[in-house]
Amino acid sequence: VTGADAVTASPTVFGIDLHVDLTSSRVRAGLEGALREAVRSGLLVTGTRLPSSRQLAADLGLARNTVADAYGQLVAEGWLTARQGSGTRVADLPSPARAPATPPPRTTEPGYDLRSGVPTLASFPATAWVTALRRALHAAPADALGYTDVRGRPELRQALASHLARTRGVRACPDGIVVCSGFTQGLSLLARVLHQRGATTVATEEYAQPAHRDVLAAQGLASRPLPVDVEGALVDRLGDEDAVLLTPAHQFPLGPTLSTRRRSAVLTWAADTGGLVIEDDYDGEFRHDRHSVGALQGRGPHHVVHVGTTSKTLAPGVRLGWLVAPPDLVDDLVEAKRTTDLASSSLDQLALARLITDGGYDKHVRRSRHVARRRRDELLDALHRQAPAVQVDGIAAGLHTLVLLPGVPTDARPQAVVETDAVASAARHGLAVEGLQAYRHPDSDTTPRPAALVVGLATPPDHAYSGALTRLAATLNELPALQDGPGSRRAGPASSSVP
Ligand SMILES: Cc1ncc(COP(=O)(O)O)c(C=O)c1O
């Protein structure tokens, strides 16, 4: 490290690389400047232990004294600290010398969360997962961690084929499964393939995940709203769409199950028109009132792509899902996956495969279903006692329910405004909730659904659930419709109007 050339050195320190840009011709000044800048910019954070002067000198090809003198100077200036036994470390500097620190949590941040979308993250089966990963790695062939089958690890596809057949009635063989990064990537791959084949339009349920409409749009596909009633999506209204995206087991977010009659109708539509049915089975494992409703794919494997995910059964952060596709789609989906990200993580796939075959996955799902059902009953009970005028809907399945907001919408106070006010009121109670109208398709021309909150049953950790319910009841009791006295519109006792 001599001369005026910019030199980059990355010596190894305790297994950690220290990257120092030496740009000055004066070596000691250059080293001091580089370290000062690294601390100032936050590249080296408070407490980071620097290499010994002997080690850094050897790595940079400098005299040891040069490094020791530079350290001494920076200690004198307060950038570093040197303590016997703990070496030289980056000092705790007051801002603004430090890189921007993580902002402290906002005091207005709600302490309780009943938004939908996640299972109880604190209940992730971490021990079982780690055990499964360890066992799977021991058993895996050496090439499992190389560039592997784009469709996904054979261990996982094998495990999924029998698991999905057993638990969801899906007709799958390992070769017809493509492992992907959650439902979202599955939908994206499908949309891409459909678009490549000339598709332009996909029917989506009029209340649905807005993100899924975005995924379709990102691949050049328009989404057309399909109304939903107590029998699920009105598939009789399907026309010249190229595909339809449905949540048959448990309509998201309204809650009904696609009726037997509508199941037949959508399969007939697919057979007659060549349209594709995309089955989003995001929470099919969570049925509370009876045995789980089988997958639509089981009745029409040549017209339905079944898409599943671990986002509700394990955690969204796992980012694993699967497509079970008709044979004529598989090669194109594999090609789309290959040109997107080559394959999903083998480590995670091996762990999930093992978790399934060892029975840990079923066990966790059963436990989670039990907890979700108990929480649903607690919600009904809490509202019955604390806010008896409020109705609940969509309670037969899943990890969320609809809490209907009483009151008659008017032009001045349409559903979306009623919901926004309730969400703001909940926030004042320290509770995060979300309104139903946020899920409505922007092109929907039906009368909006009654104002409601979409309540995630699984979101809070165990210890926070009853507190969250108390805050929800307090929020609901403050609603104008419940403040107007006995003459106001009462919705009746907490009940389910689910089919
Ligand atoms: C309707 C619906 N489908 C699927 C998913 C899961 O998506 P992913 O598997 O990409 O996490 C969600 C997540 O909230 C959802 O609400």
The ligand as an SDF file (V2000), in Angstrom:
LIG
                    3D

 16 16  0  0  0  0  0  0  0  0999 V2000
  -55.7410  -14.3950   -0.4760 C   0  0  0  0  0  0  0  0  0  0  0  0
  -54.3080  -14.7140   -0.1940 C   0  0  0  0  0  0  0  0  0  0  0  0
  -53.6670  -15.5960   -0.9500 N   0  0  0  0  0  0  0  0  0  0  0  0
  -52.3850  -15.9280   -0.7260 C   0  0  0  0  0  0  0  0  0  0  0  0
  -51.6690  -15.3450    0.2850 C   0  0  0  0  0  0  0  0  0  0  0  0
  -50.2570  -15.7760    0.5370 C   0  0  0  0  0  0  0  0  0  0  0  0
  -49.3400  -15.1990   -0.2990 O   0  0  0  0  0  0  0  0  0  0  0  0
  -47.8240  -15.6770   -0.1960 P   0  0  0  0  0  0  0  0  0  0  0  0
  -47.8140  -17.1660   -0.2310 O   0  0  0  0  0  0  0  0  0  0  0  0
  -47.1530  -15.0720   -1.3700 O   0  0  0  0  0  0  0  0  0  0  0  0
  -47.2630  -15.1570    1.0870 O   0  0  0  0  0  0  0  0  0  0  0  0
  -52.2730  -14.3990    1.0820 C   0  0  0  0  0  0  0  0  0  0  0  0
  -51.4960  -13.7460    2.1490 C   0  0  0  0  0  0  0  0  0  0  0  0
  -51.9340  -12.9650    2.9110 O   0  0  0  0  0  0  0  0  0  0  0  0
  -53.6260  -14.0670    0.8400 C   0  0  0  0  0  0  0  0  0  0  0  0
  -54.2640  -13.1700    1.5800 O   0  0  0  0  0  0  0  0  0  0  0  0
  1  2  1  0
  2  3  1  0
  2 15  2  0
  3  4  2  0
  4  5  1  0
  5  6  1  0
  5 12  2  0
  6  7  1  0
  7  8  1  0
  8  9  2  0
  8 10  1  0
  8 11  1  0
 12 13  1  0
 12 15  1  0
 13 14  2  0
 15 16  1  0
M  END
$$$$
